[in-house]
Amino acid sequence: DELAPDSLQVFSKILRQGRASLIVIRVFVASPDGGRYERAVTVVQQHADDGRSVRTDVFGDDQWADALAKFDERA
């Protein structure tokens, strides 16, 4: 990608309970102008009996409490 040619995604936390998973992804980006940025997103997924993801919600790094509540609700 020309806007962010150097990026790295790190899965820093993975929780699984019942039919739910919660994954914290830290994204590190180096822009062409030399700027460096970091952001975290939390993904909460609901899984079917066969393990397929049937619903995914993405939360910003300032929405941890909301993500955790959604994870508990889906577990």
N, C-alpha and C positions, 0 to 999 in steps of 0.2 A: 504494500500500500504506500503510495507516494506521501500521504499526510503523516503517517507514522510507520516508517520503514522498520524501525527496531522496536519490537514489543515482546513482552514475555508474560505469560499467564501462569500463576502458581496456585495450585489448589492447596490452600493453607488449612482448611478444616473440612472434614467430611463426616457427617453423622447420618446414621440410618436407623430407623425405628419403624417397625410395622411396615406400612406401605408408603412411608415418606422418607425422603432424603433431604439433607440440607448441606449445601456446598458453598464455602466461602472461597471466592476467587480473587486473588490480588493481581492487578494488571499494572505492569510497569511499561512505560512508553518513553522512548527518546525521539524527539521531533527533529526534523531536518535542521532547524535553527539552533539546535543544541540544548533545548529545554528538556527537562526530565519530569515526568509526571507519574503519580501513583494513584490508583483508585481501587477500591474493593467493592465487589458486588456479591450479594448472597442469593443463591438460587435454591428455591424450595420446589421439590418435585413430588408428585403423587404417582405411585406405580400401580399397575394392574397386577392381578394374580400371577401372570407370566413374567413380570418384571419390567414390562414396557412402561415408559413414562407416558402418562395420559394427561398430565397437567403440569405446567411449569409457571412459576411466578418468580420475577427478578426484583430484588430490593437493593436500593442504594446503600452506600456505606454508612449512612446516618439512619437507617431503618432496621437496625439489628433486632430491636424488641418486636417489631411487626413480623419480621421473618421468623423469629423463634416462635411467636404465637401461631403463625400459619403452619409451621412444622409440627407443633404440638397438636393442632387441630386435625391435621392430616394423618398423624401417626395412629 
